[in-house]
Amino acid sequence: MEQLHASKAMLVLGSSLMVYSAFRFCRVAKSAELDMCSLNIGRTRADADWTVKIEADCNSTLDKAIKKLGLHD
């Protein structure tokens, strides 16, 4: 929680957040008015709270981003 409070935003990758132990981070981020972004296929428990929701496959999306940014070997 310390790291979350020290952050400017929260990124969730590939999780529906159906387990409360993960979803509680979203509750804290929302109450701290942090920007929240999700990269996931399908519904999440925090769908009403995302600043940005990208509904796509994590592996291929992150791979494309890495290549576009020139961060690959």
Contacts in CASP RR format, 6 or more apart in sequence:
PFRMAT RR
TARGET T0000
AUTHOR 0000-0000-0000
METHOD contacts of the structure
MODEL  1
MEQLHASKAMLVLGSSLMVYSAFRFCRVAKSAELDMCSLNIGRTRADADW
TVKIEADCNSTLDKAIKKLGLHD
1 25 0 8 1.000
1 28 0 8 1.000
4 10 0 8 1.000
4 25 0 8 1.000
4 28 0 8 1.000
4 29 0 8 1.000
4 32 0 8 1.000
4 34 0 8 1.000
5 28 0 8 1.000
5 32 0 8 1.000
7 29 0 8 1.000
7 34 0 8 1.000
8 34 0 8 1.000
8 35 0 8 1.000
9 34 0 8 1.000
9 35 0 8 1.000
9 36 0 8 1.000
9 37 0 8 1.000
9 51 0 8 1.000
10 25 0 8 1.000
10 26 0 8 1.000
10 29 0 8 1.000
10 34 0 8 1.000
10 35 0 8 1.000
10 36 0 8 1.000
10 37 0 8 1.000
11 37 0 8 1.000
11 38 0 8 1.000
11 39 0 8 1.000
12 22 0 8 1.000
12 26 0 8 1.000
12 36 0 8 1.000
12 37 0 8 1.000
12 38 0 8 1.000
12 39 0 8 1.000
12 40 0 8 1.000
12 44 0 8 1.000
12 46 0 8 1.000
13 38 0 8 1.000
13 39 0 8 1.000
13 40 0 8 1.000
13 58 0 8 1.000
13 62 0 8 1.000
14 38 0 8 1.000
14 39 0 8 1.000
14 40 0 8 1.000
14 41 0 8 1.000
14 58 0 8 1.000
15 22 0 8 1.000
15 40 0 8 1.000
15 44 0 8 1.000
16 40 0 8 1.000
16 42 0 8 1.000
16 43 0 8 1.000
16 44 0 8 1.000
16 45 0 8 1.000
17 23 0 8 1.000
17 26 0 8 1.000
17 44 0 8 1.000
17 45 0 8 1.000
17 46 0 8 1.000
18 45 0 8 1.000
23 45 0 8 1.000
23 46 0 8 1.000
26 36 0 8 1.000
26 45 0 8 1.000
26 46 0 8 1.000
26 49 0 8 1.000
29 36 0 8 1.000
30 36 0 8 1.000
30 46 0 8 1.000
30 49 0 8 1.000
35 51 0 8 1.000
35 52 0 8 1.000
36 46 0 8 1.000
36 49 0 8 1.000
36 50 0 8 1.000
36 51 0 8 1.000
36 52 0 8 1.000
37 50 0 8 1.000
37 51 0 8 1.000
37 52 0 8 1.000
37 53 0 8 1.000
37 54 0 8 1.000
38 44 0 8 1.000
38 46 0 8 1.000
38 50 0 8 1.000
38 52 0 8 1.000
38 53 0 8 1.000
38 54 0 8 1.000
39 54 0 8 1.000
39 56 0 8 1.000
39 58 0 8 1.000
39 61 0 8 1.000
39 62 0 8 1.000
40 53 0 8 1.000
40 54 0 8 1.000
40 55 0 8 1.000
40 58 0 8 1.000
41 55 0 8 1.000
41 56 0 8 1.000
41 57 0 8 1.000
42 55 0 8 1.000
44 50 0 8 1.000
44 53 0 8 1.000
47 53 0 8 1.000
54 61 0 8 1.000
66 72 0 8 1.000
END
